[in-house]
Structure formats: structure tokens, C-alpha cells
Amino acid sequence: MKGKLTFVLGAGVGYLMGTRAGRQQFEKIKTWASDTWNDPRLQGYVHDAEHAATEFAKTQGGALKDKAVSTAKSRFSGSSDESDGERSFDTSSWEPTDGPLVDADDANPETRHA
């Protein structure tokens, strides 16, 4: 199903960009999208959504931070050596959940220096 959707999407983009009628249709769509985005009614909704997101972040930011800190502390709680003022965490049992780690040279072999 995903392959069919990708094919149809690619064919549509190819039509829009590859034919004169497609380019004209693309310009119509682009003009319509620009006019719609710049519509004062839509911008009012955008402003309201931005304001709501900002208020949510202000009111819930502290709680989210506290939850992240408590989760990290519970995950990494282990032997603590606080004699030198720093806390150390026991990470001997830690395993990455998304597969092996890759360093920058492995991720970008064409930028490897000789």
C-alpha cells in the first residue's frame, strides 16, 4: 500500500513539474495556497494556536522538566560517589534501544580524512 501511494504521489509531482499544463496547474495551486495562508481569518487561527502553545509551554514546562529529571534519576540511579562533589552514575547495564551507535566517520564516509 505504501509503495502504491508513493508511486501515485511521484506521478502527480512529475505531472505538475514536467508538463506545461502541469506547471500551469502548479502555479494555480501555489497562488491558491499563498492566498489561503495570507488570509486574515487563517492567520487569526494561527495566532490563536501559537498563543495556546506558548501558554501550554509556560504552564507545563516545569512539570515536564521535573518528570524528565525524575525519570533520568530513576534510570541512572546506581552507585553514587559524592565525595568529590560530583555524582557518578552506574551505566554498566545501559544498552542503546535503537541499535548500535555509529560514529561520524561511519555516517559520512565521503568526508573521511586520509
C-alpha positions in Angstrom: 0.0 0.0 0.0 2.8 2.4 0.9 4.5 1.7 -2.4 1.4 2.5 -4.4 0.9 5.7 -2.5 4.5 6.7 -3.2 4.1 5.9 -6.9 0.9 8.0 -7.2 2.4 10.9 -5.3 5.6 10.7 -7.5 3.5 10.5 -10.7 1.5 13.6 -9.6 4.6 15.6 -8.8 6.1 14.5 -12.1 3.0 15.7 -14.0 2.9 19.0 -12.2 6.6 19.7 -12.8 7.0 18.1 -16.2 4.2 19.3 -18.4 3.1 22.8 -19.4 -0.4 22.1 -18.2 1.1 20.7 -15.0 3.2 23.8 -14.5 0.2 26.0 -15.0 -1.8 23.9 -12.5 1.2 24.1 -10.1 1.1 27.9 -10.4 -2.6 27.9 -9.7 -2.1 25.7 -6.6 0.8 27.8 -5.4 -1.3 31.0 -5.8 -4.2 29.5 -4.0 -2.0 28.2 -1.1 -0.4 31.6 -0.8 -3.7 33.4 -0.8 -5.1 31.0 1.7 -2.1 31.3 4.0 -2.2 35.1 3.9 -6.0 35.2 4.6 -6.6 37.2 7.8 -9.0 34.6 9.1 -6.5 31.8 8.9 -3.8 34.0 10.4 -6.1 34.6 13.3 -6.3 30.8 13.9 -2.5 30.5 13.5 -2.0 33.3 16.1 -4.5 31.6 18.5 -2.7 28.3 18.1 0.7 29.9 18.7 -0.6 31.7 21.8 -2.2 28.4 23.1 1.1 26.5 22.5 3.1 29.2 24.3 0.7 29.2 27.3 0.9 25.4 27.5 4.7 25.5 27.4 4.7 28.1 30.2 2.3 26.3 32.4 3.5 22.7 31.8 7.2 23.3 31.1 8.2 23.0 34.8 6.2 19.8 35.2 7.8 18.3 32.0 11.3 19.2 33.3 10.6 17.7 36.7 9.3 14.5 35.1 12.4 14.2 32.8 14.7 14.8 35.8 13.0 12.2 37.9 13.0 9.7 35.0 16.7 10.2 34.4 17.5 9.9 38.1 15.5 6.7 38.4 17.0 5.2 35.2 20.6 6.0 36.1 20.4 5.6 39.9 23.1 3.3 41.0 26.3 3.7 42.9 26.9 7.3 43.8 30.3 8.6 44.8 29.6 12.2 46.0 32.9 12.6 47.9 34.4 14.9 45.2 31.1 16.8 44.8 30.1 15.1 41.6 27.6 12.4 41.2 28.6 9.3 39.2 26.0 7.0 37.6 26.3 3.3 37.0 25.9 2.9 33.3 27.4 -0.6 33.0 23.9 -2.1 32.3 23.0 0.6 29.8 22.2 -0.6 26.3 21.0 1.6 23.4 17.4 0.7 22.4 17.7 1.7 18.8 20.6 -0.4 17.6 24.3 0.1 17.6 25.9 3.5 17.9 27.5 5.0 14.7 30.3 7.5 14.9 30.6 10.5 12.5 33.1 8.8 10.2 30.8 5.8 9.7 27.8 8.0 9.0 29.7 10.2 6.5 32.3 8.1 4.7 32.8 10.6 1.9 34.1 13.2 4.4 36.7 10.8 5.9 40.2 12.4 6.1 43.2 10.4 4.8 
